[in-house]
Structures are given as structure tokens and as C-alpha cells.
């Protein structure tokens, strides 16, 4: 799925759509939903068809007790995702989801226990009772997660690292979090070395989260960034958007490169905002929002406009 999205983000559209269609026809709800999004600005009929199919797929899975699909259906009725907004139905499905989570967790379903703990953790706020409930389930599921991690289950290893990092069901231990993150890195690095794009993309996504043990693991990120950049300078609007987004991520840390990254991001937002292609309408709107949030002063805006003009006039040859 992520490979298909990356293909679309770098304007390898035929490959991306072919992969999405294959997954969607096999019943992958995420791919069905993504196809609906892809056609949103260009083919309303296709959009509605795929969003409806995504809803139907999720509903079938929810009726069989799939917890994530149950949670998705609740949001679908709240927000009108592939169906009409129906607050009463949302409430009924929410109650059903809560019942299934607890029943499966009590029966010893490890995934249900993990998702139940995660569910309570999201609701905590200042509620001490929910905090205790979340910790109860984190502690109960911890031995199973640890055993799976020690048996080379990659997802369990990622989860175990987070549990050590945040003290979920176990004493907080940053060293253990870092150790398990490094185990994940080693596995993904080996897959990336074999040319597996999914591993490269996963490494990139994880390295951007700033978790213990990921410092200095920029090779995959640099590789992904280079691919976005290569597509961006060929005029690929989605890639230009991703270049700007990744530059934006560097703005918040206080470092000497922050201002340069902010201005570079603004330049790419301006370039994206110029697109008139219907298929890019959502990206254009988001780029304008990011640009407004940049709060450039008069001097910075003049500089960014000049940089953008130079970049476009040089056919993307001078964009730094």
C-alpha cells in the first residue's frame, strides 16, 4: 500500500494506480479508500464508488468483530465516510466496538488487549481511572508482546520499543527502547539492502519520528528525499508537495538550518499553489494553508517569490 502511495507521490501514476486497483479488487479497504481519494477532483462517480466499497468492506469486517474496522465504522458514520452521516448509528457501533474490544481482550486475544490499552490511553486526559485501566491492559499484554518480539515479529518489536519508551505496562527504560528500535533497524536495513522499497519507506517513516535509537539512520530518508526531489524538479506537483512538507519538518527544531528550511518550504508551497490541474486541487489548498501558516514577513515573502521565479524560470535548475 505504501509503495503504491509513493508511486503516486512521485508521479509514477500508472504504477501507483495499477497497484491500488490490484489491492482494492482483492478487498483491501485502505486501497479502496485511497482510490476514492485519488479520483476526488476528477471523477466523482469513481470516487463515490470506491468510497462506498471501502465502507462496505469495513462494515463486513466490523460485523465479524475486527476491532480496527469497528472503530473505522464509528468514524464513518460520524463524518460521512462512504455513507451518510448518522449519529445514532455511530453511537450504536461505538457501543458495539467497546463490547467487542473488552470481550476479546478478556478472552486472551493479544491484539485486542493491545488495542484496548491503546484505546484507553487515547482517552486518558486527566481521568485517573482510565489511566489505571490503560496500564492494567498494557501490563497484561506486555509478556505476549515481548515474547513475539523475541521471536522476530517486527510489529511486536516496534510496539515493545514504544512500551519501554513510555513506560506502558513496564518500567520506563529508554535504553531498552533504543535497543529494540535498533533490532527493527537491522531487520529493515537488511531488507532495504535487498532492494525492498517497502523497507526503505518504513525506515524513512520511523526515522522521522525521532524515537530512541534512530539518530543517524538517515540513509533511507536521504534516498526517499532524493526520489522526491528528482520528481519535483521534473514538475511533479505531489513530489513538490512532499519536498515542502519534509522541509517544513526541519523548521521546528532550533538549529542554524531552520530559517533556510522554512524559506525553502515556502518556495515549494508557492510553486505547488500555482498548479491549476484539477487532480491537484487538494494539494493546492493545503499548500496555501501551509504558506499562510508560515507567516513570512515582507522581506521574506519577497525573497521567496524571487527564489520561486528563479526556480521556475530555470526549469527547476536553480531551486536551492
C-alpha angles and dihedrals in degrees: 000000000000090000089055091050091048091052089054091046090055094043095251082135101162092053093045095049093044091053093046092049091050091051093042094051088051088058101261103157094198091055091046090053093047091052088054090053092047092057095040096107099033111034117025092182093056091045093054092044095054096040089051091049090049089053092048092049092049091046092054091050091046091052088055090054102261102160099206091050090049089054090046092052091053090056091043091060092042094051104024097249107172090335141052119285108264116171093184091054090046090055093048092049091046090056090047092050091051092050094048093047092054096040093051093043092050089049090058101258103158096204091049091050091051093047092046091053089047090049093053091044090057091052098046105101104142094332106123093189091057090047090056091046092052092048090048091058095040088055092046095051096040097087092052093047091049092049092049091047091052087052090059098259102157097203090049090051091054091048093047091052090053092047090054091044095054100028094246108168092338137056111284108262118172092183092058090045089054092046093054092044088055090053088055090047092052092052094047093043090056091050091046090052087057088057098256105157093197089061092049091051093046092050089050093050093048095045090056091058093071096230122167110276097025097092110122096013093120101128095096091040091052090049093052092043091052091053092050090048093048090053093043094057089052088061098261104156097199090052090048088053091051092048089054092045093052091047088051089058089063093056099077102058111080102243135131092258095055097092093046090049091049093052093044090050090049090051091054092044088055091050093049091047089059093063115115098185111122092222090062097049094111093049090048091053092048092047090054090050092051090047091052090048090053089072094205116193119231094268093048093047091052090049093048093048090051091048091049093049091049091049093051095040090053090050088248092309095119110037103129 
